[in-house]
Amino acid sequence: MLPQTIYITGGTGFVGRALCAYLLKNAPEIAGSEASGLTLYVQTRQPEHHRHRTIKFVENYQQLPEGIAPDAIINLAGAPIADERWSEKRKQILLDSRVAATETLLASVEKAGHTPNTLLNASAIGFYGPDTIGEIDENAGRGEGFAADLCASWETAAMGFSRLGTRVCLMRIGVVLGDGGVLAKLLPLFKLGLGGPIGHGKQGMSWVHIDDLCRLFMTALVNPEYAGAVNCTTPYPVSQRVFARELGRQLGRPACLPTPATVLRLVYGQMAEELLIGGQYVTPGRVLAAGFEFEYARLETALKSVLN
C-alpha cells in the first residue's frame, strides 16, 4: 500500500526534485483512488528551489503539524560529495550532513513518538570502494576508502530506525543520468569535442536513469520485499571508455581525449582517486530478484532519452 504521508529530506536536490514530481504524478496510477490524499512534507531551507507548490515545506521534523505522523520517510539529505577536494574540514561536512543529520532525524521521530512504516535512506555504490574487480551485487562487502566509510556510517545511522519497527531500505545509488547531476557537468566539454574517459578508461561506471531511480523508490515504498541494501543501478554497467564513446556518438562529437589521472590527483587528491579514477561494476541483484524491470536498462536508450 502506498504511504499517504511522506516526509522527505533533501527534496530540493537533483534527485529529490525529480522524485517528488514522480510521486505526485504517478501515485494515483499506482494506488488508485487511495492516492488522492498523498501529502509530501519536504524538509528544506530553500523552498523556492522547488516548482511543485502543492508540496508542504518545513525546516525540520518538529515543524510537522500536530497530529501528522508520516507513514514513510525518504532521507536524501547530504552535502555534494564530488564538488571539491576532500580536506579534513570537507570530510567533516560530508559526515555531518549525512550521519549526524540522520541521527538527528531519528531522535526527532522518537521524541514525537512516531513509528514510520518505511525508511528509504540514500546511500551510494561508493560503499563497495574503488577499483572493484568484476561485477558485484548487494552480497559484496564494504570496500576501503573514505567514501566507503562515509556510506557505511550513514547506513549504520539509518538502521537505527529499525528499533522503531521501521522497514529500512539502504538505497545504494550509482551515477544518475538525467537533466542535471553528472551529465550537466560533462555535456559542455563533450559538446566541444573535448570529452573522453578518465585515465585508461577501463574502470566501471554503474549508472541509472533518473526515471528508473524514481520508479525504484516508488517500488521500495510499496513492496515489503525491499529491505536492507538495494543497489540502484542498471543491470548493465559499462566502462568509462564505453560511456564516453556513446555520449560522444549521440552528440555527434569525438570523445577520445582522455583526462590524465595524474592531473586529477593533483587537483582533487583523494576525491579524484576514489570517485573519478576508480570505479565499480555494480548490478542490482536484489531488485531483479524482486521482479523489477528497468525501462532504460541500456546506455544507448538512457542517453537518448535524457539528451532528447
Secondary structure, DSSP 8 states (H G I E B T S, - for coil): ---SEEEEESTTSHHHHHHHHHHHHHHHHHHGGGGGG-EEEEE-S-GGG-S-TTSEEESSGGGS-TT---SEEEE-----SSSS---HHHHHHHHIIIIIHHHHHHHHHHHHT---SEEEEEEEGGGG-SS--SEE-TTS---SSHHHHHHHHHHHHHHGGGGGT-EEEEEEE-EEESSSHHHHHHHHHHHTT----BTTS-SEE-EEEHHHHHHHHHHHHH-TT--EEEEES-S--EEHHHHHHHHHHHHTS-----B-HHHHHHHHTHHIIIIII---EE--HHHHHTT---SS-SHHHHHHHHH-
